[in-house]
Amino acid sequence: MQFLYSRYMQHTFPDRVTGVVELDGIGPDAMAKAEVATLTARALMRLKAGVEGGFPEIQAWRRAYSTMGLKPTQYRCASEALLRRLRKNGSLPTLHPLIDLCNAASVAYAIPVAVFDLDHVAGDLEVRQAKGNETYIAFSGETETPDPGEVIFADDDGYAHARRWANRQSRKSAVSAETKSALIVTEAMHEGGAEDVEKLTNELSALIADTLEVAGQTELLLHPDAIFASGKAGGGGRVG
């Protein structure tokens, strides 16, 4: 399995940097409450100084959504949506230890963190524009067809595993109690994004190793055309 970006994405968003973590051997019984609380507390401290819309990480995503022809305040990237929820509710929902860690890391760094169950991804996973014939399964169970040109995470069978880039993931590859293998994708476009993505990826990998007892394969995609190739083994590196 490869994770990659289309030529359109490479040329349109050349400042995008990505951190990838591949996990194998995940279980649902780990406890991560303390780690999640620590990460969430960092986000809450930052929110005391100002709302998430003023964060440089979020502003960069809003510019990207404007470039895609979307209203940034109508379609928010995942980290902005989580930060908004955290600011209003004071906490995030508890779902699954892996998801809880990823969501908490996302708000701590204000960077989107997507997680895909690899057993439900066919072949490669590419961030590209939709052709208009892909299938997206919403969490409600409804089937949708992304508009032609919309940025999606697409597999080789034509399933869209996320819509509007970092806005909304699909039920098809959502992490559940049965999940054994997963791919984590963190993306940033702000100034200093490469350093922040590296810190986020390393911290998240360490927390997962400590709590879920799973050592992941990590990689940083620092060049627009860099590709992640599955290794099904622990390790790490940089591409680009």
C-alpha positions in Angstrom: 0.0 0.0 0.0 1.2 3.5 -0.9 -0.1 6.9 0.4 0.4 9.7 -2.1 -0.8 13.0 -3.5 -1.9 13.7 -7.1 -0.1 16.1 -9.4 -2.9 18.6 -8.8 -2.3 18.5 -5.1 1.4 18.7 -5.5 1.2 21.8 -7.7 -1.6 23.6 -6.0 -0.4 23.1 -2.4 3.4 22.9 -2.6 3.8 24.0 1.1 1.9 21.0 2.4 3.9 18.7 4.7 2.7 15.4 6.0 3.5 12.9 8.8 2.4 9.3 8.4 2.2 6.5 11.0 1.3 3.0 10.0 0.2 0.7 12.8 -0.3 -3.1 12.9 -1.6 -5.1 15.9 -3.9 -2.6 17.5 -6.3 -3.7 20.3 -9.3 -1.8 21.8 -8.5 -2.3 25.5 -5.7 0.2 26.1 -6.1 3.1 28.5 -5.1 6.5 27.3 -7.1 8.8 29.6 -4.1 10.5 31.3 -2.3 11.1 28.0 -5.5 12.5 26.3 -6.1 14.8 29.3 -2.5 16.2 29.1 -2.8 16.9 25.4 -6.3 18.4 25.8 -5.1 20.6 28.6 -2.4 22.1 26.3 -5.1 23.0 23.7 -7.3 24.5 26.4 -4.5 26.7 27.6 -3.9 28.0 24.1 -7.6 28.6 23.6 -7.6 30.9 26.6 -5.3 33.3 24.7 -7.6 33.4 21.6 -10.1 31.5 19.5 -8.9 28.8 17.1 -9.6 30.9 14.0 -6.7 33.1 14.8 -4.2 30.2 15.0 -1.7 30.3 12.1 -2.2 26.5 11.6 -5.9 27.1 11.1 -5.5 30.2 9.0 -3.3 28.2 6.6 -6.1 25.6 6.2 -8.7 28.3 5.7 -6.6 29.7 2.8 -6.4 26.2 1.3 -10.2 25.8 1.5 -10.6 29.1 -0.2 -8.3 27.9 -2.9 -10.5 24.9 -3.4 -13.5 27.2 -3.8 -15.0 26.3 -0.4 -16.3 28.7 2.3 -13.7 28.2 5.2 -16.3 28.9 7.9 -18.8 26.4 6.3 -16.3 23.6 5.7 -13.7 23.4 8.5 -10.7 21.2 8.6 -10.8 18.5 11.3 -8.5 20.2 13.8 -10.5 23.5 13.6 -13.8 21.6 14.1 -12.3 19.7 17.1 -10.9 22.9 18.7 -14.2 24.6 18.2 -16.0 21.8 20.0 -13.4 21.7 22.8 -13.7 25.5 23.3 -17.5 25.2 23.6 -17.8 22.0 25.6 -14.5 21.9 27.5 -13.8 18.3 26.5 -13.8 15.9 23.6 -15.9 12.7 23.3 -14.4 9.3 24.2 -14.6 6.9 21.2 -11.6 4.5 21.0 -8.1 4.8 22.6 -6.4 5.4 19.2 -9.0 7.9 18.1 -9.0 9.7 21.4 -5.2 10.1 21.3 -5.3 11.3 17.7 -8.1 13.8 18.4 -6.2 15.1 21.5 -3.0 15.4 19.6 -4.9 17.3 16.8 -6.2 19.9 19.2 -2.8 20.2 21.0 -1.1 21.0 17.7 -4.0 22.5 15.8 -3.2 20.2 13.0 -5.6 17.7 11.3 -5.0 14.1 12.2 -6.8 11.5 10.1 -7.0 7.8 11.0 -8.0 5.0 8.5 -8.6 1.3 9.2 -6.4 -0.2 6.5 -8.4 -3.4 6.3 -11.1 -1.3 4.7 -8.8 0.5 2.2 -8.3 -1.2 -1.1 -4.9 -0.8 -2.6 -3.3 2.7 -2.5 -4.7 5.7 -0.8 -4.4 8.9 -2.8 -5.3 12.5 -2.0 -6.7 13.8 -5.3 -9.6 15.4 -7.0 -12.8 13.4 -7.4 -13.8 12.2 -10.8 -17.5 12.2 -9.8 -18.0 8.4 -9.8 -16.5 7.7 -6.3 -18.5 6.3 -3.4 -18.5 7.9 0.1 -20.2 6.3 3.1 -21.2 8.8 5.7 -21.3 8.0 9.4 -25.1 8.1 9.1 -24.8 5.1 6.7 -26.0 7.2 3.7 -24.1 6.9 0.4 -22.8 10.1 -1.2 -21.0 10.9 -4.4 -18.3 13.6 -4.1 -18.6 16.3 -6.7 -16.1 16.2 -9.6 -13.0 18.2 -8.6 -13.6 17.9 -4.9 -10.5 16.8 -2.9 -10.8 13.3 -1.5 -8.8 10.5 0.0 -9.5 7.8 -2.6 -8.6 4.1 -2.8 -8.1 1.8 -5.8 -11.8 0.6 -5.7 -13.1 4.1 -6.0 -14.1 4.7 -2.4 -13.7 8.1 -0.9 -12.4 7.8 2.6 -12.6 11.5 3.3 -14.4 14.4 1.7 -13.2 18.0 1.2 -9.7 17.0 2.1 -9.5 17.2 5.9 -13.1 18.0 6.5 -15.0 14.7 6.9 -13.9 11.1 7.1 -16.0 8.1 6.0 -17.6 5.4 8.0 -16.2 2.7 5.7 -12.6 3.0 7.1 -13.4 4.4 10.6 -11.5 2.9 13.5 -13.5 0.5 15.6 -13.1 -2.2 18.2 -12.2 -4.6 15.4 -9.5 -2.5 13.9 -6.1 -4.2 13.8 -4.2 -2.0 11.2 -4.4 1.7 10.7 -2.8 4.6 8.9 -2.5 8.0 10.6 -2.0 11.0 8.4 -1.1 14.5 9.8 -1.0 17.5 7.4 0.0 21.1 7.8 0.7 24.1 5.5 1.6 26.9 7.9 5.1 28.5 8.3 7.0 26.1 10.5 4.7 23.3 9.6 7.5 20.8 8.9 8.8 21.1 12.4 5.4 21.0 14.0 4.4 17.9 12.0 7.6 16.1 12.9 7.0 16.9 16.6 3.4 15.8 16.4 4.2 12.6 14.6 7.0 11.7 17.0 4.9 12.5 20.1 1.9 10.7 18.9 3.9 7.6 17.9 5.5 7.5 21.4 2.2 7.8 23.1 0.7 5.0 21.0 3.7 2.8 21.7 3.3 3.4 25.5 -0.5 3.1 25.7 -1.4 0.7 22.9 1.9 -1.1 22.9 2.2 -0.9 19.2 5.3 0.4 17.4 4.4 2.2 14.2 6.3 2.8 11.0 6.6 6.6 10.8 7.6 8.8 7.9 7.7 12.5 7.0 6.7 13.5 3.5 8.4 16.9 3.2 8.4 17.2 -0.6 5.2 17.7 -2.7 5.7 14.4 -4.6 6.9 12.3 -1.7 5.2 8.9 -1.3 4.7 6.7 1.8 5.2 3.0 1.1 3.9 0.5 3.6 6.5 -1.5 5.3 4.5 -3.3 8.0 7.3 -2.8 10.4 8.6 -0.3 13.0 10.9 2.4 11.9 11.0 5.9 10.7 12.4 8.3 8.1 12.1 11.4 5.9 11.1 11.6 2.3 11.8 14.8 0.3 
